[in-house]
Amino acid sequence: MVSIKSFTEMALSFPEAEQAPHFDLVSFRVKKKIFATIHEKHNRVMIKLDPLDQSVFCAFDKTIIYPVPGGWGKSGATFVELSKIKKPMLKDALTLAWKRIAPPDVLKKFEEKKKTKD
């Protein structure tokens, strides 16, 4: 299980990630592009994966991670149930969502930071 607070900290840990409102939701963005939103009322989040990554994560358990219904889901928008997912899996999926949105210069900073940690 992952709390909304823990998810927020995780999302903001990426380079240049920012929190901003998106209609009645909280969104996380890099260079003004959304990579995740919180759906607090349902204790879940939406992350923007590419369709291939989405299919891999959804194959694990469709009660935990599954496409958003409709067209958004077909393009990679993916719901994650915070009460059911384990933190390492969420971190992996969120990292892919952030990488999909982040521009090349920001990605480079991320990879350089990651190398210094290893």
C-alpha positions as CSV (number, residue, x, y, z in Angstrom):
1,M,0.0,0.0,0.0
2,V,1.2,3.5,-0.8
3,S,-0.3,6.6,0.8
4,I,-1.2,9.7,-1.2
5,K,1.5,11.6,0.7
6,S,4.1,9.0,-0.2
7,F,3.0,9.1,-3.8
8,T,3.3,12.9,-3.8
9,E,6.8,12.7,-2.5
10,M,7.7,10.1,-5.0
11,A,6.3,12.1,-7.9
12,L,8.1,15.3,-6.8
13,S,11.4,13.5,-6.4
14,F,12.0,13.6,-10.2
15,P,14.0,16.4,-11.7
16,E,11.9,19.5,-12.5
17,A,8.7,17.8,-11.4
18,E,6.1,20.2,-10.2
19,Q,2.7,19.9,-8.5
20,A,-0.2,21.8,-10.0
21,P,-4.0,21.7,-10.1
22,H,-5.7,20.0,-13.0
23,F,-9.5,20.7,-12.8
24,D,-10.5,19.0,-9.5
25,L,-7.3,16.8,-9.4
26,V,-3.7,17.3,-8.3
27,S,-1.3,16.8,-11.2
28,F,2.4,16.3,-11.5
29,R,4.2,17.8,-14.4
30,V,7.5,18.3,-16.0
31,K,7.9,21.3,-18.3
32,K,4.1,21.8,-17.9
33,K,3.3,18.3,-19.3
34,I,1.3,16.0,-17.0
35,F,2.8,12.6,-16.1
36,A,0.5,11.7,-13.2
37,T,-2.6,12.8,-11.4
38,I,-4.1,12.0,-8.0
39,H,-7.7,10.8,-7.8
40,E,-8.0,11.2,-4.0
41,K,-11.7,10.4,-3.8
42,H,-11.0,6.9,-5.1
43,N,-7.5,6.5,-3.5
44,R,-5.9,5.9,-6.9
45,V,-3.6,7.7,-9.3
46,M,-3.3,8.0,-13.0
47,I,0.1,7.7,-14.7
48,K,0.8,8.2,-18.3
49,L,2.6,5.1,-19.7
50,D,3.2,4.3,-23.3
51,P,0.8,1.5,-24.5
52,L,3.5,-1.2,-24.4
53,D,4.6,-0.4,-20.8
54,Q,1.0,-0.2,-19.9
55,S,0.3,-3.7,-21.2
56,V,3.3,-5.1,-19.2
57,F,2.2,-3.5,-15.9
58,C,-1.5,-4.4,-16.4
59,A,-0.5,-8.0,-17.1
60,F,0.6,-8.3,-13.4
61,D,-2.9,-7.8,-11.9
62,K,-5.7,-5.8,-13.5
63,T,-7.3,-5.1,-10.1
64,I,-4.2,-3.1,-9.1
65,I,-3.1,-1.4,-12.4
66,Y,-5.3,-1.1,-15.4
67,P,-6.1,1.2,-18.4
68,V,-8.3,4.3,-17.8
69,P,-11.6,3.4,-19.6
70,G,-12.0,4.9,-23.1
71,G,-9.6,6.6,-25.4
72,W,-7.3,8.0,-22.8
73,G,-6.6,4.4,-21.6
74,K,-5.8,3.3,-25.2
75,S,-3.1,6.0,-25.4
76,G,-1.5,4.8,-22.1
77,A,-3.4,6.5,-19.3
78,T,-3.3,4.0,-16.5
79,F,-5.0,3.8,-13.1
80,V,-3.1,2.5,-10.1
81,E,-4.9,1.5,-6.9
82,L,-2.8,2.9,-4.1
83,S,-4.3,0.6,-1.5
84,K,-3.1,-2.5,-3.4
85,I,0.2,-1.7,-5.1
86,K,3.6,-2.2,-3.6
87,K,5.9,0.8,-3.6
88,P,8.7,-0.6,-5.7
89,M,6.3,-1.5,-8.6
90,L,4.7,2.0,-8.4
91,K,8.1,3.6,-8.4
92,D,9.1,1.7,-11.6
93,A,5.8,2.6,-13.4
94,L,6.0,6.2,-12.3
95,T,9.6,6.5,-13.4
96,L,8.6,5.3,-16.9
97,A,5.7,7.8,-16.9
98,W,8.0,10.7,-16.0
99,K,10.7,9.6,-18.6
100,R,8.0,9.5,-21.3
101,I,7.2,13.2,-20.6
102,A,10.5,14.7,-19.6
103,P,12.5,16.5,-22.4
104,P,16.0,15.2,-23.4
105,D,17.9,17.7,-21.3
106,V,16.0,16.9,-18.1
107,L,16.4,13.1,-18.8
108,K,20.1,13.6,-19.2
109,K,20.3,15.2,-15.7
110,F,18.3,12.3,-14.3
111,E,20.6,9.7,-15.8
112,E,23.7,11.5,-14.6
113,K,22.3,11.7,-11.1
114,K,21.4,8.0,-11.2
115,K,25.0,7.1,-12.3
116,T,26.5,8.9,-9.4
117,K,24.2,6.9,-7.0
118,D,25.3,3.6,-8.4
